[in-house]
């Protein structure tokens, strides 16, 4: 793996935790050139839901990878060493506010920054897709979709599940009203690869699904924006 490249993969929805879009999982694996990849799963956003962890092991058990997970709802001791000992960290979906609150309360934010700067691939779906941004649109804190502060590894804002009409509408409105900075909306079934903080590739496992760059009065295919 090229440790000089800092990579984040944001998946709008789907993948192994939803038992769909197997090619999304393959796309994640292909971002590492190692033969034996150490993949760590973080189910924090689902409050360490055992079912999602079981799906992780089921999906990747035949991938010639070394698999592990960490239940941060139960303990934090040893987390930094575990995090930095992996090649890919996959963050599952669920309640984004709950997940970030645990990370912040236990002073784990710096560990993620260190992993990122080390060249460990950070990726995830839904909550695990958007947490890396400066800002995100989330329904995890109170009623409705609202802006939420993120991890500051990627500038701008992001929303997952933008194939849902209400989600993309609210995201655009928040950007138009200045409540969110310009950002990226990612449909279900779509992964966006960020290299050194910049979007470099869009992969879709479903027809007619895309990711979009959105600014005030602008919505264009992210593929076109990258070009």
C-alpha positions in Angstrom: 0.0 0.0 0.0 1.2 3.5 -0.9 1.5 5.1 2.5 2.2 8.4 0.9 -1.4 8.6 -0.3 -4.0 9.5 2.2 -7.3 7.8 1.2 -10.9 8.0 2.4 -13.7 6.0 0.8 -17.2 7.3 1.4 -20.2 5.0 0.6 -23.6 6.6 0.4 -25.5 3.4 1.3 -25.3 -0.4 0.7 -22.5 -2.8 1.1 -22.1 -5.8 3.4 -24.0 -4.3 6.4 -27.1 -4.1 4.1 -26.2 -7.4 2.4 -26.3 -5.6 -1.0 -23.8 -4.2 -3.5 -21.0 -6.7 -3.1 -18.9 -4.8 -5.7 -18.7 -1.9 -3.3 -16.8 -4.1 -0.8 -14.5 -5.3 -3.6 -13.9 -1.6 -4.6 -12.7 -0.9 -1.0 -10.3 -3.9 -1.1 -8.8 -2.8 -4.4 -7.7 0.5 -2.9 -4.9 -1.5 -1.1 -2.2 -3.2 -3.0 -1.3 -5.5 -0.1 -1.8 -9.3 -0.5 -2.8 -9.8 3.1 -4.9 -6.8 4.2 -5.6 -6.1 7.8 -9.2 -4.8 7.9 -10.7 -3.5 11.1 -14.5 -2.9 11.5 -16.0 -0.2 13.8 -19.7 -0.7 14.6 -19.9 2.2 17.0 -22.7 4.1 15.2 -24.9 1.0 15.5 -24.0 0.8 19.2 -21.8 -2.2 18.5 -24.6 -4.2 16.9 -23.4 -7.8 16.8 -25.4 -8.6 13.7 -23.4 -6.0 11.7 -20.2 -7.4 13.1 -21.2 -10.9 12.1 -22.0 -9.6 8.5 -18.5 -8.1 8.4 -16.8 -11.4 9.1 -19.1 -13.3 6.8 -18.5 -10.9 3.9 -14.7 -10.7 4.2 -13.7 -14.2 5.5 -12.8 -15.4 2.1 -10.9 -12.3 1.0 -7.4 -13.4 2.2 -7.6 -10.6 4.8 -6.8 -10.5 8.5 -10.1 -9.4 10.1 -10.8 -7.8 13.5 -13.3 -5.4 15.1 -13.4 -3.1 18.1 -16.4 -2.5 20.3 -15.9 1.1 21.6 -19.2 1.0 23.5 -17.6 -1.5 25.8 -14.0 -0.4 26.1 -11.5 2.1 24.8 -8.2 0.6 26.2 -6.0 -0.5 23.4 -8.0 1.3 20.7 -5.2 3.4 19.3 -2.8 0.5 18.9 -5.6 -1.5 17.2 -6.5 1.4 14.9 -2.9 2.0 13.8 -2.3 -1.7 13.3 -4.8 -2.0 10.5 -4.5 -1.3 6.8 -8.2 -0.5 6.3 -10.7 0.8 8.8 -14.3 0.3 7.9 -16.8 2.3 9.9 -20.4 1.1 9.9 -23.6 3.1 9.7 -26.1 4.1 12.3 -26.3 7.1 14.6 -23.6 9.6 13.6 -24.0 11.9 16.6 -23.8 9.0 19.0 -20.6 7.7 17.3 -18.8 11.0 17.2 -19.8 11.7 20.8 -18.1 8.5 21.9 -15.0 9.3 19.9 -14.8 12.8 21.3 -15.6 12.0 24.9 -12.8 9.4 24.9 -10.3 11.6 23.1 -10.0 9.3 20.1 -10.2 12.0 17.4 -6.5 12.4 17.2 -6.0 8.7 16.8 -8.1 8.8 13.6 -6.1 11.8 12.3 -2.9 9.9 13.0 -4.2 6.8 11.2 -5.1 9.0 8.2 -1.7 10.7 8.1 0.0 7.3 8.3 -1.8 6.2 5.1 -4.3 3.8 6.7 -7.4 3.8 4.4 -10.5 5.1 6.2 -13.8 4.1 4.8 -17.4 3.5 5.7 -21.1 3.6 4.8 -23.7 6.2 5.8 -22.5 7.5 9.2 -19.1 6.0 8.4 -19.0 7.9 5.0 -19.8 11.4 6.3 -18.0 11.6 9.6 -14.7 12.5 8.0 -16.0 15.8 6.6 -16.0 19.3 8.2 -19.8 19.2 8.2 -22.5 16.8 7.3 -26.3 16.6 7.0 -27.6 14.1 9.6 -30.8 12.9 11.2 -29.0 11.6 14.3 -29.4 14.5 16.6 -32.9 15.6 17.3 -35.8 15.6 14.9 -35.2 16.0 11.2 -32.1 16.5 9.0 -29.7 19.0 10.5 -26.1 20.1 10.1 -23.6 18.3 12.3 -19.9 19.0 12.8 -17.5 16.3 11.7 -13.9 15.2 11.9 -12.3 17.8 9.6 -10.3 15.4 7.5 -12.1 16.5 4.3 -13.2 20.1 3.8 -16.8 21.0 2.9 -19.9 19.0 3.7 -21.5 15.7 2.8 -24.7 13.7 2.9 -25.2 10.0 2.2 -28.5 8.5 0.8 -28.9 11.3 -1.7 -31.0 9.1 -3.9 -33.7 9.9 -1.4 -35.5 13.0 -2.6 -36.0 14.6 0.8 -32.3 14.1 1.7 -30.9 15.8 -1.4 -33.5 18.6 -1.2 -32.6 19.4 2.4 -28.9 19.2 1.6 -29.3 21.7 -1.2 -31.4 24.0 0.9 -28.9 24.1 3.7 -26.1 25.0 1.3 -28.2 27.7 -0.4 -29.1 29.2 3.1 -25.4 29.1 4.2 -26.1 26.5 7.0 -23.7 24.1 5.3 -20.6 24.8 3.1 -20.6 23.5 -0.4 -20.3 19.7 -0.5 -20.9 16.3 -1.9 -24.0 14.2 -2.0 -23.6 10.4 -2.4 -26.4 8.1 -3.6 -27.0 4.6 -2.2 -24.8 2.1 -4.1 -22.1 4.7 -4.8 -18.6 5.1 -3.4 -16.4 8.1 -3.7 -12.6 7.8 -3.3 -10.9 10.8 -1.8 -7.1 11.1 -2.2 -5.3 13.6 0.0 -8.7 15.2 0.7 -9.8 15.6 -2.9 -12.4 13.5 -4.7 -10.6 11.4 -7.3 -13.0 8.7 -8.4 -16.7 7.7 -8.3 -17.7 4.1 -8.3 -21.3 3.0 -8.7 -22.7 -0.5 -8.2 -26.2 0.5 -9.4 -27.5 1.9 -12.6 -28.5 5.6 -12.6 -26.8 6.3 -9.3 -24.1 8.9 -8.8 -22.5 11.4 -6.5 -22.9 15.1 -6.9 -21.0 18.3 -6.2 -23.4 20.9 -4.8 -22.9 24.6 -4.3 -25.4 27.4 -4.2 -27.6 27.0 -7.3 -25.2 24.3 -8.6 -25.7 20.5 -8.8 -23.5 18.6 -11.1 -22.3 15.0 -11.4 -19.2 14.6 -9.3 -17.6 12.7 -12.2 -17.9 15.8 -14.3 -16.6 18.0 -11.4 -13.5 15.8 -11.0 -12.7 16.1 -14.7 
